[in-house]
Amino acid sequence: MTSSSLNLSSQMLVGEMLKRATHKTPHNEAYVFENRRVTFEEMDKNASKLAAWFQGNGIAKDDKVGFMLKNSMAFPEVAFASALSGGVGVPINFRLGPSEVKYIIDNSDTKVLVIDHDYVDMIESIKDDLDKVEKVVVIGADTVQDGYIKYESIFDAELTYQPCEDLTDNDACYIVYTSGTTGRPKGAVLSHKNICVNMMNMVIDTKSDIGDSQLICVPQFHIAGLLLTMYTCLTSGKTVIHQDFDPVNVLNTVEEEALNVLFLVPAMWNFLFQVPTIDDYNLSSVKRTITGAAIIPLEVKKRILQTFPNAIFFDNFGQSETTATATSNSGEDALRKNDSVGKPYMNVEVRVVDENMNDVPVGEVGEIVYRGPIVMKEYYKNKEATKEAFEGGWFHSGDLVRMDEEGFIYVVDRKKDMVISGGENIYPAEIEATLYEMPEIMECAVIGVPDKDWGESVKAVVVTKPDHSLTEQQVIDHCKQHLASYKKPKIVEFVDALPRNASGKVLKFVMQKESNPIN
């Protein structure tokens, strides 16, 4: 072993994590996509060769490798290769429009861009404005036009990978761009340590077993999908990748591959339970069911526990800046403390504070702030936003929460979403949770609309389940029954779908803009 590889092996590096898994279980299946099955040894070989190609084409330490990829076998290859090269990976949401993609590529200083062939036309339309991009690599194309490089041809070349000798686990590994629901997205810079520690948190706190197998059908470009892609290195287990979410395909795969871990966002769980034959599948292999990213109704939680009787349930909470997961509610507590997002994961410190960074009393509402090795390094090239986010030496999440006497955390709302009506603070998330108790509701969002008399009033926007219906008065009466009268919606609008951005997050400002003032 050379001194450089010895130094690297002592660091918490994403690339070294793959190499450790390869050393321990070289012939275990690591990734499955469609008809292709790849072992850890094969993934290490492919990622290392691609890393060598990156290095030979201008990627030095801290240079940026952008990748706009659908879920596929190429995703882990590129994600590991960027980390191994010493460069910084920039996963790009392929659902974005050309101007949004251009902003991220330019803002991140992407030097080499890797894309699926479906996005050639988009990149071609903005290529003249991508001054910093030196190479564009295309995956899955039979032929590529001048100025582009065919991804598959890279693996035909003789290339020798040279580890980046001065790489440390505090160096940047990925830049994950936030959703930008209110403005330009910000690039959360995540270090190798951020990624590795958060995955170790997940493995330990979810009581994972060596050999656990899982399914990824959430987008891999998202921070949760990116982490799940890496998670398999710690368990030496198999990861089956689906390009798109299809409920029947999910059930078939869980049964055929005897998978142990299933992560779906609440909307996906909802759709899964719309499959009329779900009870006909053998789902007994599943030991862990996981969700996150949005409120999950109690009805859906109970259905998960009923459908997967051998599984522990985990409801995770966090954000890109905390490397996805910061708290989790699991097991019996998920029902006992139904409205809670649980307690902090290992290696996560939290406080609930007021505007002056004073801890608020138990039960009172404040902002949750974080500290620890899962918190991002900075916002890329945005000193002002970074300074504001880390005011007082803790990361300010923007989430309003309360903590009970047992230390369980309850999300009240985002600070920016709070409605003030007649001087009363109203938290839409509380009303949304109450609305989700109605079995007819598939999705909902609560917003504040201008009111001449009260300043703002509450409006509920509701999507009912197929073959179900509700009236405005039924919704209002349900809220009156369970909430203080001033919190009930004054208006209820029924829609076919909630407006969302390309990451799937609900765009409340769009609904507010489209709503008429009251009075």
C-alpha positions in Angstrom: 0.0 0.0 0.0 1.4 3.4 -1.0 1.5 6.3 1.5 -1.1 8.2 -0.5 -3.6 5.3 -0.5 -2.9 4.8 3.2 -3.7 8.4 3.9 -6.9 8.3 1.8 -8.1 5.1 3.5 -8.0 6.8 6.9 -10.4 9.5 5.7 -14.2 9.3 5.4 -14.3 9.6 1.6 -17.2 8.5 -0.7 -14.8 6.9 -3.1 -13.0 5.0 -0.3 -16.4 3.7 0.9 -16.9 2.0 -2.5 -13.4 0.6 -2.3 -13.9 -0.8 1.2 -17.1 -2.5 0.1 -15.2 -3.9 -2.9 -12.4 -5.2 -0.6 -14.9 -6.9 1.8 -17.5 -8.3 -0.7 -16.1 -7.9 -4.2 -18.5 -10.5 -5.8 -21.7 -9.3 -4.1 -24.3 -7.8 -6.3 -24.2 -4.0 -5.8 -26.6 -2.6 -8.4 -29.3 -3.9 -10.6 -30.9 -1.9 -13.4 -33.2 -3.5 -15.9 -31.3 -6.6 -17.2 -27.9 -5.5 -15.9 -26.4 -6.7 -12.7 -23.1 -5.3 -11.4 -20.9 -6.4 -8.5 -19.0 -4.1 -6.2 -15.8 -5.1 -7.9 -17.3 -4.2 -11.3 -18.7 -0.9 -10.1 -15.3 0.0 -8.6 -13.6 -0.8 -11.8 -16.0 1.3 -13.9 -16.0 4.2 -11.6 -12.2 4.2 -11.3 -11.8 4.2 -15.0 -14.3 7.0 -15.4 -12.5 8.9 -12.7 -9.2 8.5 -14.6 -10.9 9.8 -17.7 -12.2 12.8 -15.8 -8.7 13.5 -14.5 -7.2 13.2 -18.0 -9.8 15.7 -19.3 -9.2 18.6 -17.0 -10.8 17.6 -13.7 -8.4 18.4 -10.8 -9.2 18.7 -7.2 -12.4 20.8 -6.6 -13.2 21.0 -10.3 -16.9 20.5 -11.0 -18.5 17.5 -12.8 -22.2 18.2 -13.6 -24.5 15.3 -14.4 -28.1 15.4 -15.6 -29.1 11.7 -15.6 -32.3 9.7 -15.1 -32.1 6.9 -12.7 -29.8 4.3 -14.2 -26.7 2.2 -13.7 -24.7 5.2 -15.1 -25.7 7.3 -12.1 -23.6 5.5 -9.4 -20.8 5.2 -12.0 -20.7 9.0 -12.5 -21.4 9.9 -8.9 -18.6 7.7 -7.5 -16.2 8.7 -10.3 -16.5 12.4 -9.6 -15.8 11.7 -6.0 -12.8 9.4 -6.7 -11.3 12.0 -9.2 -11.1 14.6 -6.5 -13.7 16.7 -8.3 -17.0 17.8 -7.1 -20.2 16.3 -8.5 -23.2 18.5 -9.3 -26.4 16.4 -9.8 -28.9 18.3 -11.9 -32.6 17.9 -11.9 -33.5 16.7 -15.4 -37.1 18.1 -15.0 -35.9 21.7 -15.0 -36.3 24.0 -18.0 -33.4 25.2 -20.1 -32.9 28.5 -18.3 -32.9 26.8 -14.9 -30.4 24.1 -16.1 -28.2 26.9 -17.6 -28.2 28.7 -14.3 -27.1 25.7 -12.3 -24.4 24.7 -14.8 -23.0 28.2 -14.9 -23.4 29.0 -11.2 -21.6 25.7 -10.2 -18.7 26.3 -12.6 -19.3 22.9 -14.2 -16.3 22.0 -16.3 -17.3 18.5 -17.6 -21.0 17.8 -18.1 -22.5 14.3 -18.4 -26.0 13.9 -19.7 -28.5 11.3 -20.9 -29.0 11.4 -24.7 -32.6 12.7 -24.1 -31.2 16.1 -23.0 -28.9 16.7 -26.0 -31.4 19.1 -27.6 -31.8 21.1 -24.4 -28.0 21.4 -23.9 -27.6 22.3 -27.6 -30.1 25.1 -27.2 -28.1 26.7 -24.4 -24.6 25.5 -25.3 -23.4 28.9 -26.6 -24.0 30.3 -23.1 -22.1 27.6 -21.2 -18.7 29.2 -21.3 -17.2 27.2 -18.5 -18.2 23.7 -19.9 -15.2 22.2 -21.7 -16.6 18.7 -22.4 -20.1 17.2 -22.8 -20.4 13.5 -22.5 -23.6 11.8 -23.7 -24.9 8.5 -22.3 -27.0 6.0 -24.4 -26.7 7.6 -27.8 -26.0 5.4 -30.8 -24.0 8.2 -32.3 -23.0 11.7 -31.1 -22.6 14.8 -33.1 -19.4 16.9 -33.2 -18.5 18.5 -30.0 -19.9 15.6 -27.8 -18.3 12.5 -26.4 -19.9 9.1 -26.3 -20.0 7.9 -22.7 -19.7 4.2 -23.6 -16.4 4.8 -25.6 -14.7 5.9 -22.4 -14.6 2.4 -21.1 -12.9 1.1 -24.3 -9.8 3.2 -23.6 -6.7 2.1 -21.5 -6.9 4.4 -18.5 -5.1 4.2 -15.1 -6.7 5.9 -12.1 -4.5 7.9 -9.9 -5.9 8.7 -6.4 -6.2 12.4 -5.5 -3.5 12.4 -2.9 -4.4 15.6 -1.0 -8.1 14.9 -0.8 -9.6 15.1 2.8 -13.0 14.3 4.1 -13.7 18.0 4.8 -13.4 18.7 1.0 -16.5 19.2 -1.1 -17.9 16.1 -2.6 -21.2 17.3 -4.1 -23.1 20.5 -4.7 -26.8 19.8 -4.3 -29.1 22.7 -5.5 -32.1 23.5 -3.4 -35.5 23.6 -5.0 -35.8 27.3 -5.4 -39.5 27.6 -4.5 -39.2 31.3 -3.9 -36.2 32.4 -5.9 -33.0 31.1 -7.5 -31.8 27.8 -6.1 -28.8 27.8 -3.8 -26.0 25.2 -4.1 -25.5 23.4 -0.8 -21.9 22.2 -0.7 -21.7 18.8 1.0 -18.4 17.4 2.0 -17.3 13.8 1.9 -17.7 13.7 5.6 -21.2 15.0 5.4 -22.2 12.1 3.1 -20.3 9.4 5.0 -21.5 10.4 8.5 -25.1 10.8 7.4 -25.1 7.3 5.8 -23.6 5.8 9.0 -26.3 7.6 10.9 -28.9 5.9 8.7 -27.4 2.5 9.0 -27.1 2.6 12.8 -30.4 4.4 13.6 -32.5 2.4 11.2 -30.9 -0.8 12.6 -29.8 -1.9 9.2 -28.2 -5.3 8.7 -25.3 -6.4 6.6 -26.6 -7.6 3.3 -29.8 -5.4 3.4 -31.2 -4.9 -0.1 -33.2 -1.9 -1.3 -35.1 -0.3 -4.1 -34.5 3.2 -5.5 -37.4 4.7 -7.4 -37.1 8.3 -6.1 -34.9 10.5 -8.4 -31.3 9.8 -7.8 -30.4 13.5 -8.4 -32.3 14.4 -5.3 -30.3 14.3 -2.0 -32.4 11.3 -0.7 -31.8 9.4 -3.9 -28.1 10.2 -3.9 -27.7 9.0 -0.3 -29.6 5.8 -1.0 -27.3 5.2 -4.0 -24.3 5.3 -1.6 -26.0 3.5 1.3 -25.4 0.1 -0.3 -21.6 0.4 0.2 -22.1 0.3 4.0 -24.5 -2.7 4.0 -22.7 -4.7 1.2 -26.3 -5.2 -0.1 -28.0 -5.0 -3.4 -29.7 -1.8 -4.8 -32.3 -2.2 -7.5 -32.8 0.9 -9.5 -36.0 1.9 -11.2 -35.9 4.6 -13.8 -39.5 5.7 -13.0 -42.0 5.1 -10.2 -44.6 2.6 -11.1 -46.5 1.1 -8.2 -47.1 -2.3 -9.8 -43.5 -2.5 -10.8 -42.4 -1.7 -7.3 -44.5 -4.5 -5.8 -43.3 -7.0 -8.4 -39.7 -6.1 -7.7 -40.0 -6.2 -4.0 -41.4 -9.7 -4.3 -39.1 -11.0 -7.0 -35.9 -9.6 -5.5 -36.9 -10.2 -1.8 -36.0 -6.7 -0.9 -35.5 -5.6 2.7 -35.7 -1.8 2.5 -38.4 0.4 0.8 -38.2 4.2 0.8 -41.0 6.1 -0.8 -42.2 9.7 -0.3 -45.8 10.0 1.0 -47.4 10.6 -2.4 -45.7 7.3 -3.7 -47.0 5.4 -0.7 -50.4 6.8 -1.4 -50.3 5.6 -5.0 -48.9 2.2 -4.0 -52.0 1.6 -1.9 -54.3 2.4 -4.9 -53.1 -0.9 -6.5 -56.2 -3.2 -6.0 -54.1 -6.4 -5.9 -51.5 -5.2 -3.4 -52.5 -7.9 -0.8 -51.7 -10.6 -3.4 -48.0 -9.9 -3.3 -45.5 -11.5 -1.0 -43.9 -8.5 0.8 -42.7 -10.4 3.8 -39.0 -9.7 3.0 -39.4 -6.0 3.8 -37.8 -5.1 7.2 -37.7 -1.3 7.0 -40.2 1.0 5.4 -39.1 4.6 5.2 -40.6 7.9 4.2 -39.8 11.6 4.3 -40.0 15.0 2.4 -43.7 15.7 3.3 -46.4 15.1 5.8 -47.6 11.4 5.9 -51.2 11.0 7.0 -51.9 8.6 9.9 -54.1 6.5 7.7 -51.2 5.9 5.3 -48.8 5.1 8.2 -51.3 2.5 9.5 -51.7 1.0 6.0 -47.9 0.7 5.7 -47.6 -1.2 9.0 -50.5 -3.4 8.0 -49.2 -4.2 4.5 -45.6 -4.7 5.7 -46.0 -6.5 9.0 -42.4 -7.5 9.3 -41.1 -4.0 8.9 -40.1 -1.2 11.2 -41.5 2.2 10.0 -39.3 5.3 9.8 -40.5 8.8 9.2 -37.4 11.0 8.3 -37.1 14.8 8.3 -34.3 17.1 7.1 -33.2 19.1 4.1 -30.4 19.2 1.5 -28.4 21.4 3.8 -28.4 18.7 6.5 -27.5 16.0 4.0 -31.1 14.9 3.9 -31.9 13.3 7.2 -31.6 15.1 10.6 -34.4 13.5 12.7 -36.5 10.4 12.5 -39.6 8.9 14.2 -39.8 5.2 14.2 -41.4 2.0 15.5 -44.1 2.4 18.0 -43.3 6.1 18.5 -44.4 6.7 14.9 -48.0 6.0 16.1 -47.7 7.1 19.7 -46.2 10.4 18.6 -48.0 10.5 15.3 -47.5 14.2 14.6 -43.8 14.2 15.5 -40.8 13.9 13.2 -39.0 12.2 16.1 -35.7 12.9 17.6 -32.3 13.8 16.1 -30.2 11.2 14.4 -26.7 10.3 15.8 -24.2 13.0 15.3 -26.9 15.7 15.1 -27.3 18.5 17.6 -30.5 20.5 17.6 -31.9 23.5 19.4 -35.3 25.3 19.2 -34.6 29.0 19.4 -36.3 32.4 19.2 -35.2 35.3 17.0 -32.4 36.1 19.5 -31.0 32.6 19.5 -32.4 31.9 23.0 -33.8 28.4 23.7 -37.5 28.5 23.9 -39.3 26.6 26.7 -40.6 23.1 26.1 -43.8 23.2 24.1 -43.3 26.6 22.6 -42.7 27.3 18.9 -39.2 28.3 17.7 -36.9 27.8 14.8 -35.0 24.5 14.8 -31.2 25.0 14.3 -28.6 22.3 13.7 -25.0 21.6 14.3 -22.8 18.6 13.6 -20.9 16.8 10.8 -24.1 16.4 8.7 -24.4 20.1 8.2 -23.3 21.5 4.8 -20.1 23.5 4.4 -21.6 26.5 2.8 -23.8 27.8 0.0 -21.6 27.8 -3.1 -20.4 31.3 -4.1 -23.0 32.9 -1.8 -21.3 34.4 1.2 -24.3 36.5 2.3 -26.7 33.5 2.4 -24.1 31.4 4.1 -23.5 34.0 6.8 -27.2 34.4 7.4 -27.7 30.6 7.5 -25.0 30.1 10.1 -25.8 33.1 12.3 -24.9 32.3 15.9 -22.8 29.3 15.0 -25.7 27.0 14.2 -27.4 26.3 10.8 -30.8 28.0 10.6 -33.3 25.7 8.9 -36.2 28.1 8.5 -38.5 25.4 10.0 -40.7 26.3 13.0 -41.0 23.5 15.5 -41.8 22.7 19.1 -40.3 20.1 21.3 -42.2 18.1 23.9 -40.9 17.0 27.4 -39.6 13.7 25.9 -37.5 15.5 23.3 -39.8 14.7 20.3 -39.9 17.4 17.7 -43.0 18.6 16.0 -42.8 20.6 12.8 -45.2 23.6 13.0 -44.4 25.1 9.6 -41.9 26.9 7.5 -41.3 30.5 8.8 -42.2 31.9 5.4 -45.5 30.0 5.2 -46.9 31.3 8.5 -50.3 33.1 8.2 -51.1 36.0 10.5 -54.8 36.6 10.7 -56.2 39.2 13.1 -52.9 39.2 15.0 -53.0 35.4 15.5 -50.1 33.2 14.2 -51.6 30.3 12.2 -49.4 27.4 11.0 -50.6 25.8 7.7 -48.9 22.5 8.5 -51.2 22.0 11.5 -54.3 22.6 9.4 -52.9 20.3 6.6 -52.3 17.5 9.2 -55.9 17.9 10.3 -57.2 17.8 6.7 -55.2 14.6 6.0 -57.4 12.9 8.7 -60.2 13.1 6.1 -60.0 9.8 4.2 -61.3 11.4 1.0 -58.3 13.7 0.7 -55.3 12.7 -1.4 -53.3 15.9 -1.1 -53.8 19.4 0.3 -52.1 22.7 0.9 -53.0 25.6 3.1 -52.1 29.1 2.3 -52.8 32.7 3.5 -54.7 35.0 1.2 -55.1 38.8 1.7 -58.2 39.8 3.7 -59.2 43.4 4.1 -60.6 42.9 7.6 -58.2 40.4 9.1 -55.0 41.0 7.1 -54.8 37.4 6.0 -57.3 34.5 6.0 -56.8 30.8 5.6 -57.5 29.0 2.3 -57.3 25.2 1.7 -56.5 23.8 -1.7 -57.6 20.2 -1.8 -57.1 17.2 -4.2 -59.6 14.4 -3.4 -58.9 10.7 -4.0 -60.2 9.1 -7.2 -64.0 8.3 -6.9 -64.3 10.5 -3.8 -65.8 13.9 -3.3 -66.2 16.6 -0.6 -67.9 19.9 -0.3 -66.4 23.1 1.0 -68.6 23.0 4.0 -67.6 19.5 4.9 -63.9 20.5 4.9 -64.6 23.6 7.0 -66.7 21.7 9.5 -64.0 19.0 9.9 -61.5 21.8 10.8 -63.9 23.5 13.2 -64.3 20.2 15.0 -60.6 19.6 15.5 -59.0 23.1 15.6 -59.6 26.5 17.1 -62.2 28.4 15.1 -59.8 31.1 13.9 -57.7 28.4 12.2 -60.4 26.9 10.0 -60.2 27.7 6.3 -62.4 30.5 5.1 -62.2 29.3 1.5 -61.7 25.8 0.1 -60.7 25.2 -3.5 -60.8 21.8 -5.1 -58.2 21.1 -7.8 -57.0 18.1 -9.9 -53.4 18.6 -8.8 -51.3 20.9 -6.7 -48.7 23.1 -8.5 -45.2 21.7 -8.0 -41.7 22.6 -9.1 -39.4 20.2 -10.9 -38.4 18.6 -7.6 -41.9 17.8 -6.7 -42.3 20.4 -4.0 -45.6 22.2 -3.7 -45.4 25.8 -4.9 -47.6 27.7 -2.4 -46.6 31.1 -3.9 -48.2 30.1 -7.2 -51.5 29.3 -5.4 -51.3 32.6 -3.5 -50.7 34.5 -6.7 -53.7 32.8 -8.3 -56.0 33.4 -5.3 -58.3 36.5 -5.1 -58.3 38.6 -2.0 -61.2 38.3 0.4 -63.6 41.2 0.6 
